[in-house]
Amino acid sequence: MSGLYTLETLVAQIQADPQRWRPLVFTNGCFDLIHAGHVRYLQAARRRGRALVVGLNSDRSVQAIKPARPGFPQRPIIPEIQRAEVLAALRAVDGVVLFEETTATRLIEALRPEIYIKGGDYEISQLPEAPAVQAYGGHIELIQVEVPSSTSAIVQQILAGAIAHPPVL
């Protein structure tokens, strides 16, 4: 699939053609049900550099950070390869790398993005990846959430039968 890389392949691509990739912007997450909030977030992230790479939590990683709970479906809802395909197809995304860990620290240490992006619903002190970025002098930026939405909230609305007419954004 075009746009999906192993970490080793992506590192080699970046080293071979830094003009295409640097300054590199990196973000990470589950991206279980892609919604307008995700799209706008990724577009805003991409504008900060020459290329945007998304670290995508694997199915096993999502299950570790979002454990099953009563009355709620097992996460992720969408399998990792399908989530990766959707992300890679977005114009704003230049590459997707799956990772098994619960944090993206290993990817950040290998890729050394100039800019690490997370949503404005976080604080830098909450990011387990922040020390790795700061260690090599990278920049951390929090992007304001334009469309407040979450996969968990969408799933809860579906389960409650509350989505009769989705809001127009």
N, C-alpha and C positions, 0 to 999 in steps of 0.2 A: 504494500500500500504506500502510495506516495505521501511523504510528509511524516511517516512514522519511522523513528530511528531507534537503534540501540544506543546506549550512552557512548560506547566505544566508537561507533560509526559517526555519531554526531561530533564528538571531539575531533576526530580526524577531518571531517568536513570543514569545521571551523578553522582548524590549523591550516588546512590547504587553501582556504579562500576567506581570510579574515575580512576583506573588503565587502563581501556579501553578508557577513554575519555581525560584524562589530560596528557600533556598540550593540551588544547583545542585551535584550530584555528577557527576563525569565519570570514566570509565575508558576504556581502549582495548585492542584486541587483535585477533587473527585469528579466534577463536571458530570454528574449522574444524569440529570434531565436538563439538557441545554435550554435556557430560556433567554429572553431579551436582556436581562441583567448580565448574564454571562457574555453575551455578544458585545454589549456596550463596554463592559469591563475590558475584554480582550482588545477591542478596537482602541480604547484609550491607552492600554498598555503598549500596543504596537507603535503608537505615535511617538513614544519616548525613545525609540532607537531604530536601528536599521533592520533588526530581525527580532521576532518573538518566538521563544521556545516555551512550550507548556509541559511541565512535569505532571504526568497523569498518574494518580494513585491506582495501582492494580486492584483487581477485585479483592484479593486477600488483604491488601492494605486498607481498603475502604471498610471491609468487615471488621478490621481491628480498631479503626477509629470511630466507626458508627455501628456499634453492636446491635443485634436484633433486640427488639423490645415488644412486649405484648401489644397486639392489635396493630402492628406496623410491619410492613413487609421487610424482608431481609434486604440490606443494601449491599452492593449497588443494585439498582433495578435494571440498568442497562449493562451488559457485559463489557469488559474493558476494551476488547477489540472494536466493538461498535462505538463506544465513547471516543476512542482514539480516531476512528475514521471520521466521525462528525467533526471533531476539533480540527483535524488536519485539513478538512475541506473548507474551513472558514478562511476567508481572504486575509484576515489579520494574523493568522497563525502560520509561521514558517516551518515549525517542527514540533513534534510531539514525542516525548520519551516516557515510557511506562516505568514506574518504580515500585518496588515491593515494600519498602520501609514505610513507617508512619510519618516520617518527615522527609523533606527533599534535600537535606543537608549534603548527602553524598553527591547528588547531581550538581548542586551549587559549587561544591569544592572542585569537581571535575571541569565544569563549564566556565566557572568564574565570570558570571554575567556582570556587565558594568552596572546594570540596574535590576534590582529584585523588586517585584511589584506584588502587592497584596491589596485586598479591598479595604476601604476606609472603615469597615466595621471591626477591624483589628487595630491593635496598638503595637508598635515595634517591640515593646517589652513582652508581648504575648507570642511572638514568632520564634519558634525553636531554631529556625534557620538563620536568624539575625546575627548571632556571633560568627558564623561561618562567612557571611557576606562582609561583615565589618573587619574580619581578620585580614582580608586581602585588599581592603579599601574600596569595596563596592558600595553602591548607593542603594538605600532602601526607600521606596516610595509607596505611600498608601493612596489609592485612588478612591475618590468619593463614589459611593454606590448610587447610581442614577435610578435604577429600577429595583426598589427593595423587594426581593423575592428570594426564595430558597426552595431547593428540591424538597426538603422535609415539609415545608409549609404547603407546597403544591400537592404532595402526597396526602397530607392531612385533609386538605380541602376535597380531594377526590374521594377519599374514604368516607368523609362526612356527607358526600353528595352535594357539596356547597358550590360546585362550579357549574352553574346553569348557563351563565353568560360570562365568559372570560372578559376581564377589563381590557379596554382598548388602550394601548400604550402609545 
